[in-house]
Amino acid sequence: MPEPLSAPMVVAFPFTRSLGPVQSAFLTGLRERTVLGVRTHDDRVLVPPVEYDPRTAEEIRDLVEVDPTGTVTTWAWNPAPRRGQPLTHPFAWALVRLDGADTALLHALDAPGPDAVRTGLRVRVRWAERREGAITDIACFEPYEHPTAVRPARPHDGVFPDPVTGIIAPARLDYTYSPGRAQTRHLRALAAHRVLGERCPSCHKVCVPPRGACPTCGVATTEPAEVGPRGTVTTFCVVNIKAKNTGHAEGTAVDVPYVYAHIALDGADLALHGRIAGIPYDQVRMGLRVEPVWTDGGRYPDHYRPTGEPDADYDTYKGLL
């Protein structure tokens, strides 16, 4: 049996959110090299600020300014920074309680090595050269051994010119995926324009794509079973969001609207999903008979198209909805 496949995978998307008055003032303040927190009703100063007291859930809007200097409360050394982290060379992740605050802010601490970091270390903000109203306006913290008088938090009205009202935060997850024995065999068969599932030894259902175990009985499946390649649309949705690499030729985009459907391949007892093409989106229907289309060099079907056969009777696929 060949070794299971594996491949690097990336899930990435931009997360867009609006800001309330507290977060707006905090991020706009960072752009102006000012660190703001909030004062709770029991006189604690929270940095970074929140809109509601984490102890009482009371709304809090009393903004205060704290100093850009502070003290490390705890830390962890990062010997191999990853892409997108604040610094490209080894650094410490540190919780820093800024002077005037009662809580700590998590950020990067630029230090020559782990021996130079300790709880109680005095540090200060190193501001980014280009600031735009984001937590990255604090480039990092750096050791600051000069004695300074610790000032209490001062009231601040939170008013700045051109306030930041929203942010776009990119989210990304890099990982290596291995589909395992069953799906490796399925994927290798697809590259040869064959559809291979596995039959359950207990209920005798054929699972496509195979999972290595029957989803109904929970027992291991090892008997291969070739199905399709034709099948029946059981249900579908119309997609109106333009995206890349969504069940079609790699690196290309599909004009919207298009249809994504669950398809019960002939001989299979589990529906798989695929894009429907070769027919206007508003003519796709339950019971439509379809077949896979491979592009040149494609390792899996780019889409499914109508076969021209009469629609399947509802009773033949109702158990696969």
C-alpha positions as CSV (number, residue, x, y, z in Angstrom):
1,M,0.0,0.0,0.0
2,P,1.5,3.4,-1.0
3,E,2.2,5.9,1.7
4,P,-0.7,8.2,2.5
5,L,-0.6,11.6,0.8
6,S,0.1,14.8,2.6
7,A,0.1,18.4,1.5
8,P,0.5,21.9,3.0
9,M,-2.8,23.7,3.5
10,V,-3.7,27.3,4.2
11,V,-7.0,28.8,5.5
12,A,-6.9,32.5,5.2
13,F,-9.5,35.3,5.2
14,P,-9.8,39.0,6.1
15,F,-11.9,39.5,9.2
16,T,-13.6,42.9,9.1
17,R,-15.2,44.5,12.2
18,S,-16.5,47.8,13.3
19,L,-15.2,49.5,16.5
20,G,-17.3,50.9,19.4
21,P,-16.3,54.1,21.1
22,V,-13.8,52.5,23.5
23,Q,-11.9,50.4,21.0
24,S,-12.0,53.2,18.5
25,A,-10.4,55.6,21.0
26,F,-7.8,53.0,22.0
27,L,-6.6,52.3,18.4
28,T,-6.8,55.9,17.4
29,G,-4.7,56.7,20.5
30,L,-2.0,54.3,19.5
31,R,-1.8,56.0,16.1
32,E,-1.1,59.2,18.1
33,R,1.4,57.5,20.4
34,T,-1.1,57.6,23.3
35,V,-2.0,54.5,25.3
36,L,-5.6,54.6,26.7
37,G,-7.3,52.3,29.2
38,V,-10.7,52.4,31.0
39,R,-11.4,53.0,34.7
40,T,-13.9,50.6,36.3
41,H,-16.4,51.6,38.9
42,D,-14.2,50.1,41.6
43,D,-11.2,52.2,40.4
44,R,-9.3,49.6,38.5
45,V,-7.6,50.6,35.2
46,L,-7.8,48.1,32.4
47,V,-5.3,48.1,29.6
48,P,-6.2,47.2,26.9
49,P,-9.6,48.7,27.5
50,V,-12.9,46.8,27.2
51,E,-16.5,48.1,27.0
52,Y,-17.8,46.0,29.9
53,D,-16.3,45.2,33.3
54,P,-15.2,41.6,33.3
55,R,-16.2,41.2,36.9
56,T,-19.6,42.9,37.0
57,A,-20.5,43.1,33.3
58,E,-21.3,46.8,33.9
59,E,-20.7,49.1,30.9
60,I,-17.6,51.3,31.3
61,R,-16.6,54.3,29.2
62,D,-14.3,56.3,31.6
63,L,-11.2,56.6,29.4
64,V,-7.8,57.3,31.0
65,E,-4.3,57.7,29.7
66,V,-1.4,55.6,31.0
67,D,2.3,55.8,30.5
68,P,4.2,54.0,27.7
69,T,6.5,52.5,30.3
70,G,5.8,49.4,32.4
71,T,6.9,46.2,34.1
72,V,7.0,42.6,32.7
73,T,4.8,40.4,34.8
74,T,5.5,37.1,32.9
75,W,7.0,36.1,29.7
76,A,7.9,33.2,27.3
77,W,10.9,33.2,24.9
78,N,10.1,32.7,21.2
79,P,13.3,31.3,19.5
80,A,11.8,30.8,16.0
81,P,9.4,33.6,15.0
82,R,6.8,32.7,12.4
83,R,5.6,34.6,9.4
84,G,3.5,37.6,10.4
85,Q,4.8,37.9,14.0
86,P,5.9,41.3,15.3
87,L,9.7,40.6,14.9
88,T,11.7,38.4,12.5
89,H,14.4,37.6,15.0
90,P,14.0,35.7,18.4
91,F,12.1,37.6,21.0
92,A,9.9,37.2,24.1
93,W,6.2,37.3,24.3
94,A,5.5,39.3,27.5
95,L,2.7,40.5,29.6
96,V,3.5,44.1,30.4
97,R,1.6,46.1,33.1
98,L,1.9,49.7,31.9
99,D,2.5,52.3,34.6
100,G,-0.9,53.5,35.8
101,A,-2.7,50.2,34.8
102,D,-3.9,47.3,36.9
103,T,-3.9,44.7,34.1
104,A,-1.2,43.6,31.6
105,L,-1.0,43.9,27.8
106,L,0.4,41.1,25.7
107,H,3.0,42.1,23.1
108,A,6.5,41.3,21.8
109,L,9.6,42.2,23.8
110,D,12.8,42.8,21.9
111,A,15.7,41.5,24.0
112,P,19.1,40.1,23.1
113,G,18.3,36.7,24.6
114,P,16.3,34.9,27.2
115,D,18.8,35.7,29.9
116,A,18.0,39.4,29.4
117,V,14.4,38.9,30.2
118,R,12.9,38.5,33.7
119,T,9.7,39.2,35.6
120,G,10.0,42.7,37.0
121,L,12.0,44.0,34.0
122,R,11.2,47.6,33.2
123,V,10.3,48.2,29.6
124,R,8.9,50.9,27.3
125,V,6.9,51.0,24.1
126,R,8.8,51.1,20.9
127,W,6.5,52.9,18.5
128,A,6.2,51.8,14.8
129,E,7.5,54.4,12.3
130,R,4.3,54.1,10.4
131,R,1.2,54.0,12.5
132,E,-2.4,53.6,11.2
133,G,-4.5,52.8,14.2
134,A,-3.8,49.2,15.0
135,I,-2.2,47.2,17.8
136,T,0.9,46.9,15.5
137,D,1.4,50.7,16.1
138,I,3.3,49.3,19.1
139,A,6.1,47.7,17.2
140,C,7.2,46.0,20.4
141,F,8.5,46.7,23.9
142,E,12.2,47.2,24.7
143,P,14.1,47.1,28.0
144,Y,14.2,50.5,29.7
145,E,16.3,50.7,32.8
146,H,16.2,54.5,33.3
147,P,14.4,55.3,36.6
148,T,11.1,57.1,36.0
149,A,8.4,58.4,38.4
150,V,5.4,56.2,38.0
151,R,2.3,58.4,37.3
152,P,-1.2,57.4,38.0
153,A,-3.7,57.1,35.0
154,R,-5.0,60.5,33.9
155,P,-8.5,61.2,32.6
156,H,-8.7,61.5,28.8
157,D,-11.7,62.5,26.6
158,G,-10.7,60.0,23.9
159,V,-11.2,62.6,21.2
160,F,-8.7,62.5,18.3
161,P,-8.9,63.8,14.7
162,D,-9.9,61.3,12.1
163,P,-10.8,58.5,14.5
164,V,-10.4,54.8,13.5
165,T,-13.9,53.3,13.2
166,G,-13.1,49.8,11.8
167,I,-10.3,47.3,11.3
168,I,-9.5,44.5,8.9
169,A,-7.6,41.7,10.7
170,P,-6.2,39.0,8.4
171,A,-6.7,35.5,9.8
172,R,-4.5,32.7,8.5
173,L,-3.9,29.1,9.5
174,D,-1.1,27.1,8.0
175,Y,-1.1,23.3,8.5
176,T,-0.1,20.0,6.9
177,Y,-3.0,17.7,6.0
178,S,-2.8,14.0,5.5
179,P,-6.0,12.4,4.3
180,G,-5.1,8.9,5.6
181,R,-5.3,5.5,3.9
182,A,-8.9,5.6,2.6
183,Q,-8.9,9.0,1.1
184,T,-5.4,8.6,-0.3
185,R,-6.7,5.7,-2.3
186,H,-9.7,7.8,-3.3
187,L,-7.6,10.7,-4.5
188,R,-5.2,8.5,-6.4
189,A,-8.2,7.0,-8.2
190,L,-9.6,10.4,-9.1
191,A,-6.3,11.3,-10.8
192,A,-6.9,8.3,-13.0
193,H,-10.5,9.5,-13.7
194,R,-12.1,6.8,-11.5
195,V,-14.2,7.2,-8.4
196,L,-13.4,4.8,-5.6
197,G,-15.2,4.4,-2.3
198,E,-15.3,1.8,0.4
199,R,-18.0,-0.7,1.3
200,C,-19.1,-1.2,5.0
201,P,-18.8,-4.9,6.0
202,S,-21.8,-4.5,8.3
203,C,-24.4,-2.4,6.5
204,H,-22.9,-2.8,3.0
205,K,-23.3,0.9,2.3
206,V,-20.7,2.4,-0.1
207,C,-19.1,5.6,1.3
208,V,-17.8,8.2,-1.2
209,P,-15.5,9.8,-0.4
210,P,-14.4,7.1,2.0
211,R,-13.5,8.0,5.6
212,G,-11.9,4.7,6.6
213,A,-14.9,3.9,8.8
214,C,-18.6,3.7,8.1
215,P,-20.4,6.8,9.4
216,T,-23.5,4.7,10.1
217,C,-22.0,1.7,11.9
218,G,-18.6,3.0,13.0
219,V,-16.8,-0.1,11.8
220,A,-13.6,0.0,9.7
221,T,-14.0,-0.1,5.9
222,T,-11.4,-1.7,3.8
223,E,-13.2,-3.2,0.7
224,P,-12.8,-0.8,-2.3
225,A,-15.9,-0.2,-4.4
226,E,-15.9,1.8,-7.7
227,V,-18.9,4.0,-8.3
228,G,-20.3,6.5,-10.8
229,P,-18.9,8.4,-12.4
230,R,-22.4,9.7,-13.2
231,G,-24.7,10.7,-10.5
232,T,-27.8,12.7,-9.4
233,V,-28.1,16.1,-7.9
234,T,-29.9,15.6,-4.5
235,T,-29.8,19.2,-3.3
236,F,-27.9,22.4,-4.1
237,C,-27.3,26.1,-3.4
238,V,-26.7,29.1,-5.6
239,V,-23.4,30.9,-4.7
240,N,-23.2,34.7,-5.2
241,I,-19.8,35.4,-3.6
242,K,-16.9,35.4,-6.0
243,A,-13.9,33.4,-4.8
244,K,-10.9,31.5,-6.1
245,N,-10.2,27.8,-6.0
246,T,-13.7,26.7,-5.1
247,G,-14.0,23.3,-6.6
248,H,-12.7,24.3,-10.1
249,A,-9.5,24.6,-12.0
250,E,-6.7,25.8,-9.8
251,G,-5.9,29.5,-9.9
252,T,-9.0,30.4,-11.8
253,A,-12.2,32.2,-10.7
254,V,-15.8,31.3,-11.5
255,D,-18.3,34.0,-12.5
256,V,-21.2,34.3,-10.1
257,P,-23.8,33.1,-9.6
258,Y,-22.9,29.5,-9.8
259,V,-24.3,26.3,-8.3
260,Y,-22.7,24.0,-5.7
261,A,-24.6,20.7,-5.2
262,H,-24.7,17.5,-3.3
263,I,-24.3,14.6,-5.8
264,A,-25.2,11.0,-5.2
265,L,-23.0,9.0,-7.6
266,D,-24.4,5.8,-9.0
267,G,-23.7,3.0,-6.6
268,A,-22.8,5.3,-3.7
269,D,-24.7,5.6,-0.4
270,L,-23.3,9.0,0.6
271,A,-23.6,12.2,-1.5
272,L,-20.5,14.2,-2.2
273,H,-20.4,17.8,-3.3
274,G,-19.2,19.5,-6.5
275,R,-19.8,22.5,-8.8
276,I,-22.4,22.3,-11.5
277,A,-21.6,23.9,-14.9
278,G,-22.8,23.5,-18.5
279,I,-26.3,24.6,-17.6
280,P,-27.8,28.0,-16.5
281,Y,-27.8,28.3,-12.7
282,D,-31.5,28.7,-12.6
283,Q,-32.1,25.5,-14.4
284,V,-30.3,23.3,-11.9
285,R,-32.7,21.1,-10.1
286,M,-33.0,18.1,-7.8
287,G,-32.9,14.9,-9.7
288,L,-30.7,16.4,-12.5
289,R,-28.4,13.7,-13.9
290,V,-24.7,14.8,-14.1
291,E,-21.2,13.5,-14.9
292,P,-17.7,14.7,-13.9
293,V,-15.5,16.8,-16.1
294,W,-11.7,16.7,-15.7
295,T,-9.5,19.5,-17.0
296,D,-6.2,18.6,-18.7
297,G,-3.9,17.3,-16.0
298,G,-6.6,17.7,-13.4
299,R,-6.3,15.5,-10.3
300,Y,-10.0,15.7,-9.5
301,P,-13.2,16.8,-11.4
302,D,-13.3,20.5,-12.1
303,H,-17.1,20.4,-12.2
304,Y,-20.1,18.3,-13.1
305,R,-22.3,18.8,-16.2
306,P,-25.7,17.4,-17.3
307,T,-25.6,14.1,-19.0
308,G,-28.8,14.7,-21.0
309,E,-30.6,11.8,-19.4
310,P,-34.1,12.2,-17.9
311,D,-34.2,13.4,-14.3
312,A,-33.9,10.7,-11.7
313,D,-37.1,9.7,-9.8
314,Y,-37.3,11.3,-6.3
315,D,-37.6,7.9,-4.7
316,T,-34.2,6.8,-6.0
317,Y,-32.3,9.5,-4.0
318,K,-34.6,10.7,-1.2
319,G,-32.6,8.7,1.3
320,L,-29.5,10.7,0.4
321,L,-30.8,14.2,1.0
